[in-house]
Amino acid sequence: MDERRQMLRHFLAALAYRTQKALRDAPPEFASFRAAPKVRTPHELIRHMDSLMGYARTHLIGGIYRPPELPEFAQAIAHFHEVLEDLARHLETGAPLREIAPEILLQGPFSDAMTHAGQLAMLRRLAGSPVPPENFVLAAISPENLGPNQPLPVSPDKDWPEKP
């Protein structure tokens, strides 16, 4: 696997980690929290992130992708991680990219999904359940772990002003 694909796989691992960090210990009502009219709920954001990763995968396997409408938030989260893992698997096995460069995948659907991981964290704060900060440079992020069971922070901040 070339260096660019390794970097993409690591980015996907960071996406999995940051998504789960934003979702870890969220109250059940967080799934349907709507900060304002026409603002996506966390459940809708996860479905959109699933769509982005499925779209990225089409550049390796062809076809089109439409994420399923799963009624349970936990199901939607699990499905997002399944698509993430499958996308990474295709990158690892060397499936040829179709009419797109790795850098364009990074600047397009990958970065869009990471933006939404940040939105999930912001929505947690707005919903009254802020996510504790940490030093992400030290985070235990591994391209071998793209599932929902992500490790706890290695270097969490002890003091943070928003701490409940």
C-alpha positions as CSV (number, residue, x, y, z in Angstrom):
1,M,0.0,0.0,0.0
2,D,1.5,3.4,-1.0
3,E,1.9,6.3,1.5
4,R,-1.1,8.2,0.2
5,R,-3.4,5.3,0.9
6,Q,-1.8,4.7,4.3
7,M,-2.5,8.4,5.1
8,L,-6.1,8.1,3.9
9,R,-6.6,5.0,6.1
10,H,-5.1,6.8,9.1
11,F,-7.5,9.7,8.4
12,L,-10.4,7.3,8.5
13,A,-9.2,6.0,11.8
14,A,-9.0,9.6,13.2
15,L,-12.6,10.1,11.9
16,A,-13.8,6.9,13.7
17,Y,-12.0,8.0,16.9
18,R,-13.3,11.6,16.8
19,T,-16.8,10.4,16.0
20,Q,-16.9,8.0,18.9
21,K,-15.4,10.6,21.2
22,A,-18.2,13.0,20.3
23,L,-20.8,10.2,20.9
24,R,-19.3,8.5,24.0
25,D,-21.6,8.7,27.0
26,A,-24.1,10.9,25.2
27,P,-27.6,10.9,26.8
28,P,-30.2,8.9,24.8
29,E,-32.1,12.1,23.8
30,F,-28.9,13.4,22.1
31,A,-29.8,11.4,18.9
32,S,-32.7,13.7,18.2
33,F,-31.3,17.0,19.5
34,R,-32.0,19.8,17.1
35,A,-30.1,23.0,17.8
36,A,-32.4,25.1,15.6
37,P,-34.9,24.6,12.8
38,K,-33.3,23.0,9.7
39,V,-30.2,22.0,11.6
40,R,-29.4,18.3,11.3
41,T,-29.8,16.1,14.4
42,P,-26.9,13.9,15.4
43,H,-28.9,10.9,13.9
44,E,-29.2,12.8,10.6
45,L,-25.5,13.8,10.8
46,I,-24.4,10.2,11.2
47,R,-26.5,9.2,8.2
48,H,-25.0,12.0,6.2
49,M,-21.5,10.8,7.2
50,D,-22.4,7.3,6.2
51,S,-23.5,8.8,2.8
52,L,-20.2,10.6,2.4
53,M,-18.1,7.4,3.1
54,G,-20.3,5.4,0.8
55,Y,-19.9,7.9,-1.9
56,A,-16.1,7.8,-1.4
57,R,-16.2,4.0,-1.7
58,T,-18.0,4.3,-5.1
59,H,-14.7,5.8,-6.4
60,L,-13.1,2.4,-5.6
61,I,-15.9,-0.1,-6.4
62,G,-18.2,1.9,-8.8
63,G,-22.0,2.2,-8.5
64,I,-24.0,4.6,-6.5
65,Y,-24.6,4.7,-2.7
66,R,-27.6,5.6,-0.7
67,P,-27.4,5.1,3.1
68,P,-30.2,3.2,4.7
69,E,-32.7,5.0,6.9
70,L,-32.2,3.2,10.1
71,P,-34.7,4.1,12.9
72,E,-32.3,3.5,15.8
73,F,-29.3,5.8,16.4
74,A,-27.2,2.8,17.5
75,Q,-27.9,1.0,14.2
76,A,-27.0,4.1,12.2
77,I,-23.7,4.5,14.1
78,A,-22.9,0.8,13.6
79,H,-23.7,1.1,9.9
80,F,-21.5,4.2,9.5
81,H,-18.6,2.3,11.0
82,E,-19.2,-0.8,8.7
83,V,-19.0,1.5,5.6
84,L,-15.9,3.1,7.0
85,E,-14.2,-0.3,7.5
86,D,-15.2,-1.4,4.1
87,L,-13.9,1.7,2.5
88,A,-10.6,1.3,4.3
89,R,-10.4,-2.3,3.3
90,H,-10.7,-1.3,-0.4
91,L,-7.9,1.3,0.1
92,E,-5.7,-1.3,1.7
93,T,-6.2,-4.0,-0.9
94,G,-5.2,-1.6,-3.7
95,A,-8.6,-1.3,-5.5
96,P,-8.0,1.3,-8.2
97,L,-9.4,4.8,-7.7
98,R,-11.8,5.7,-10.5
99,E,-11.4,9.2,-11.9
100,I,-10.3,10.7,-8.6
101,A,-7.0,11.3,-6.9
102,P,-6.4,10.4,-3.2
103,E,-5.9,14.1,-2.4
104,I,-9.4,14.9,-3.8
105,L,-11.0,12.2,-1.6
106,L,-9.3,13.9,1.3
107,Q,-10.4,17.4,0.4
108,G,-13.9,16.3,-0.4
109,P,-15.9,13.5,1.3
110,F,-13.2,12.7,4.0
111,S,-12.8,16.3,5.2
112,D,-16.6,16.8,5.0
113,A,-17.2,13.9,7.3
114,M,-14.5,15.1,9.7
115,T,-16.3,18.5,9.8
116,H,-19.5,16.6,10.8
117,A,-17.6,14.8,13.6
118,G,-16.8,18.2,14.9
119,Q,-20.4,19.3,14.6
120,L,-21.4,16.3,16.7
121,A,-19.0,17.5,19.4
122,M,-20.4,21.0,19.2
123,L,-24.0,19.7,19.4
124,R,-23.1,17.8,22.5
125,R,-22.0,21.2,24.1
126,L,-25.2,22.9,22.9
127,A,-27.3,20.0,24.3
128,G,-25.7,20.5,27.7
129,S,-23.5,17.5,27.6
130,P,-20.0,18.7,26.5
131,V,-17.3,16.4,25.4
132,P,-14.1,16.5,27.5
133,P,-11.1,17.8,25.6
134,E,-7.9,15.9,25.1
135,N,-4.5,16.1,23.3
136,F,-5.3,14.4,20.0
137,V,-1.5,14.2,19.2
138,L,-1.3,11.5,21.8
139,A,-4.6,9.7,21.0
140,A,-4.4,6.0,20.4
141,I,-5.6,6.1,16.8
142,S,-5.0,3.1,14.7
143,P,-6.1,2.3,11.1
144,E,-6.7,-1.3,12.4
145,N,-9.6,0.0,14.5
146,L,-12.3,1.7,12.5
147,G,-15.2,0.3,14.5
148,P,-17.3,2.0,17.2
149,N,-15.2,0.6,20.1
150,Q,-12.6,3.3,20.2
151,P,-10.1,3.6,23.1
152,L,-10.5,6.2,25.8
153,P,-8.3,9.3,25.7
154,V,-4.6,8.8,26.5
155,S,-4.1,12.4,27.6
156,P,-7.5,14.0,28.7
157,D,-7.4,17.6,29.9
158,K,-7.9,17.5,33.7
159,D,-9.4,21.0,33.8
160,W,-11.8,22.5,31.3
161,P,-14.1,25.4,31.8
162,E,-17.2,23.7,30.4
163,K,-17.0,20.7,32.7
164,P,-20.4,19.8,34.0
